[in-house]
Amino acid sequence: MRALRATLFGLLAVLLIWAGFVALAAPPPYMLPSPARVATTLWARSGFLLAQGWLTLVETILGLVFGACAGALAGLGTVLWPRLGRVAWPLLLVLQAMPVFALAPLLVLWFGFGLVSKVVMAALVIFFPVASAFADGLRRTEPELLDAAALTSATHWQTLRFVRIPLALPALVTGLRVAAPLAPLGAVIGEWVGASGGLGFVMIQANARMQTDLMFAALALLAAMTLALRALVDEFAPRLAPWAAESGPSPFPSLLRRKSS
């Protein structure tokens, strides 16, 4: 609740500064419309914007799901098979370093102007944060825990399932929190390059027609969508690791110390 209150106060401050600047400087509406003008456009064209926003939301959610699953599998694979990881990880770094705008035209060319290219773009944007966070969490398993598991004659897969993966799930949650606000960015960039609908398509068309108020209205809807998606991840992602508190040590070391005593 405190974070929500701080976000609302920050948003209110930005709107007041924006409205004050427009009132004092009086820029042309096609350069910077007032918040009231943007709100009027958002209300007047709410049906159109909500329909386009729904399309972008579907692309974003599908991209988030596929990208998170692929990233988690990639992070797990690079740790399970270190030789594969030494070969694949530099390739993933090169893919992450490439500008998103450089990949978007290729994806549109390969997958067309429809839904698939936007989902792939969103999945690529969030793939690396999830893969990197999960792989890092798996590598940081405390050696004492691995030694304790070895004393129980646990197999490699049992150690992975009952020790390494549970301890790495908080890192996976962190990766999801970082990736969630990036998913709409991938979908919108795909719509900018080539699409027949979506908020990115609306922004490109509005910019070409100097309809800045409509562009700001689409941006406002996109920002609300991004905040809602992040809040959704914050609500449900910790359930992947309910034993891991937001602050405080992991329960596993205390359990081991209790058994040894």
C-alpha positions, -999 to +999 in steps of 0.1 A: +000+000+000+029+024+008+045+017-026+011+023-043+007+056-024+042+067-034+036+059-070+003+078-070+020+109-054+048+107-080+023+105-108+004+134-094+036+155-092+045+147-128+010+157-140+011+190-120+045+199-134+034+190-169+002+211-166+021+240-151+047+240-179+020+239-206+001+267-189+033+289-187+051+281-219+020+275-240+036+252-266+016+242-296-007+212-289+010+192-316+043+195-297+031+190-261-006+187-253-019+194-218-029+166-195-065+176-198-063+174-236-048+139-233-074+128-208-102+141-231-087+121-260-084+090-238-120+092-229-133+101-263-115+073-280-115+048-251-132+021-271-106+022-299-077+025-275-089-004-253-093-026-284-057-018-295-044-022-259-060-056-256-041-068-287-008-055-272-017-071-238-022-105-254+012-102-273+028-091-240+015-119-219+023-146-244+058-132-248+062-131-211+051-167-207+072-181-235+102-159-228+102-168-191+098-205-198+126-205-224+148-184-201+144-207-172+151-238-193+182-221-208+195-211-174+189-247-161+206-262-192+237-241-190+242-253-154+233-289-160+256-292-190+286-269-183+302-277-217+270-267-235+269-236-213+304-225-223+294-226-259+258-213-257+263-185-232+285-163-254+259-167-282+232-156-258+253-126-248+258-116-284+220-120-289+213-098-259+239-072-270+222-068-304+198-038-307+162-048-305+154-026-335+179-046-356+161-079-349+125-066-353+126-062-391+139-098-394+113-112-372+085-094-391+101-107-423+103-143-410+070-145-390+048-119-408+029-089-396+006-109-373+007-119-337+037-143-338+064-118-346+053-096-317+052-125-293+087-136-304+100-101-300+086-098-265+100-132-256+134-123-268+135-091-247+127-109-215+146-141-222+180-131-211+171-115-177+153-146-167+180-170-180+208-150-164+191-147-130+181-183-128+215-196-139+232-173-114+210-186-087+217-222-095+255-215-095+254-198-061+242-229-042+262-230-010+288-258-010+279-268+025+244-277+013+258-297-016+281-316+008+252-323+031+232-337+002+261-359-008+262-374+027+227-386+022+236-405-010+213-383-030+217-386-068+227-356-090+191-352-101+177-354-065+202-328-054+191-306-083+154-311-076+154-308-038+183-284-031+196-264-061+163-255-079+144-245-047+173-223-035+175-207-070+138-199-073+141-166-055+167-156-082+142-167-108+115-145-092+140-115-093+145-122-130+107-122-136+104-089-118+130-074-140+116-089-172+079-081-167+082-043-174+103-051-205+077-074-221+054-046-234+085-029-248+092-059-271+056-061-283+055-023-290+088-023-309+074-052-331+043-031-337+064-001-347+083-021-373+052-037-389+017-043-377-019-036-384-030-030-348-018-025-312-007+005-292+026+007-310+008+009-343-015+036-329+015+056-318+032+054-352+001+065-370-006+093-345+030+106-348+027+106-386-005+126-384+007+150-357-020+137-333+002+141-303-027+139-278-036+105-292+000+093-290+002+104-253-031+087-246-017+054-260+015+059-239-006+064-208-025+032-215+008+014-221+022+027-189-008+015-170-005-019-186+031-021-176+024-012-140-004-037-138+018-064-153+046-057-128+020-057-099+007-091-111+042-105-112+049-091-077+017-108-065+021-142-080+059-148-086+068-151-049+044-181-047+071-200-067+092-199-035+069-193-005+095-205+019+119-176+009+111-144+028+117-110+012+144-104+038+163-128+061+184-159+056+173-191+039+157-217+061+180-245+048+212-236+067+192-234+100+177-268+093+211-283+086+225-268+118+196-282+138+202-317+124+239-315+131+233-304+167 
